[in-house]
Amino acid sequence: MKDFLTFQTFITPSLLIFMYYIGALLILVFSGYFARWIKTVYKTEIETYITFKKRFIGSAAFLICFFFMELLWRMMFEFFIAYFDMHDALMKLV
């Protein structure tokens, strides 16, 4: 308890893992909502002017962007967790 109150022990690494999963789910929900919004707003343009090939390329681009958003989210949290692991390793040397 003393380590916690004097900030020798951090609660952030545990919270980071929890926040990662919450954020990964929110990215999924909001990107799906955004895709549905795009389809709703540009419904007539999509149906009349865009061919199947362009629609396929747009869907592939959306999936690639979604993959990279999730990857960037993961890398950001890995950096934060590595930072706290380095702090713990350095504190063991002292």
PALO-283270 format. One line per field, with one value per residue (C-alpha): x, y, z. Coordinates in Angstrom, 1 decimal, decimal comma. Layout:
% PALO-283270
px	c(X / ...)
py	c(Y / ...)
pz	c(Z / ...)
END
This chain:
% PALO-283270
px	c(0,0 / 2,9 / 4,3 / 1,0 / 0,6 / 4,2 / 3,9 / 6,4 / 3,8 / 1,8 / -1,8 / -1,5 / -0,2 / -3,3 / -5,5 / -3,8 / -4,7 / -8,3 / -8,4 / -6,8 / -9,7 / -12,3 / -10,7 / -10,3 / -14,1 / -14,9 / -12,8 / -14,8 / -18,1 / -17,3 / -15,8 / -18,9 / -21,0 / -18,9 / -19,2 / -23,0 / -23,2 / -21,2 / -23,5 / -26,6 / -25,4 / -24,1 / -26,6 / -27,8 / -24,2 / -23,1 / -26,0 / -25,8 / -22,1 / -19,9 / -19,2 / -18,7 / -14,9 / -14,8 / -17,1 / -14,8 / -11,7 / -13,4 / -14,4 / -10,8 / -9,4 / -11,8 / -10,7 / -7,1 / -7,6 / -9,5 / -6,6 / -4,0 / -6,1 / -6,2 / -2,5 / -1,6 / -3,8 / -2,0 / 1,5 / 0,7 / -0,4 / 2,6 / 4,8 / 3,1 / 3,4 / 7,0 / 7,7 / 6,3 / 8,2 / 11,4 / 10,6 / 10,1 / 13,4 / 15,3 / 13,7 / 15,0 / 18,5 / 18,3)
py	c(0,0 / 2,3 / 1,8 / 2,7 / 5,9 / 7,0 / 6,2 / 3,5 / 1,1 / 2,3 / 1,3 / 2,7 / -0,5 / -2,4 / 0,4 / 0,7 / -2,9 / -2,2 / 1,1 / -0,6 / -3,0 / -0,3 / 1,8 / -1,0 / -1,7 / 2,0 / 2,2 / -0,7 / 0,9 / 4,4 / 3,3 / 1,2 / 4,2 / 6,4 / 4,0 / 3,8 / 7,6 / 7,9 / 5,4 / 7,3 / 10,8 / 9,8 / 7,1 / 8,5 / 9,2 / 5,7 / 4,1 / 6,1 / 7,2 / 4,7 / 1,4 / -1,9 / -1,6 / 1,8 / 0,5 / -2,4 / -0,2 / 2,2 / -0,8 / -2,1 / 1,3 / 1,6 / -1,9 / -1,0 / 2,3 / 0,4 / -2,1 / 0,6 / 2,5 / -0,7 / -1,3 / 2,3 / 2,0 / -1,2 / 0,2 / 3,3 / 1,2 / -1,1 / 1,9 / 3,1 / -0,4 / -0,7 / 2,7 / 1,4 / -1,9 / 0,1 / 2,1 / -1,1 / -2,5 / 0,6 / 0,7 / -2,9 / -1,6 / 1,0)
pz	c(0,0 / 0,8 / -2,7 / -4,3 / -2,2 / -2,9 / -6,6 / -6,6 / -8,1 / -11,1 / -11,9 / -15,4 / -17,1 / -16,1 / -17,2 / -20,5 / -21,4 / -20,5 / -22,4 / -25,5 / -25,8 / -25,2 / -27,9 / -30,4 / -30,1 / -30,4 / -33,6 / -35,0 / -34,1 / -35,3 / -38,5 / -39,2 / -38,4 / -40,6 / -43,5 / -43,1 / -43,0 / -46,2 / -47,9 / -46,7 / -47,7 / -51,1 / -51,9 / -55,3 / -56,4 / -55,4 / -57,3 / -60,5 / -61,0 / -59,3 / -61,0 / -59,3 / -59,7 / -58,0 / -55,3 / -54,7 / -54,6 / -52,2 / -49,9 / -50,1 / -49,2 / -46,3 / -45,0 / -45,4 / -43,5 / -40,8 / -40,5 / -40,2 / -37,6 / -35,4 / -36,0 / -35,0 / -31,9 / -30,9 / -31,5 / -29,4 / -26,5 / -26,9 / -26,6 / -23,4 / -21,8 / -22,9 / -21,2 / -17,9 / -18,3 / -18,7 / -15,6 / -13,6 / -14,9 / -14,0 / -10,5 / -9,9 / -10,6 / -7,8)
END
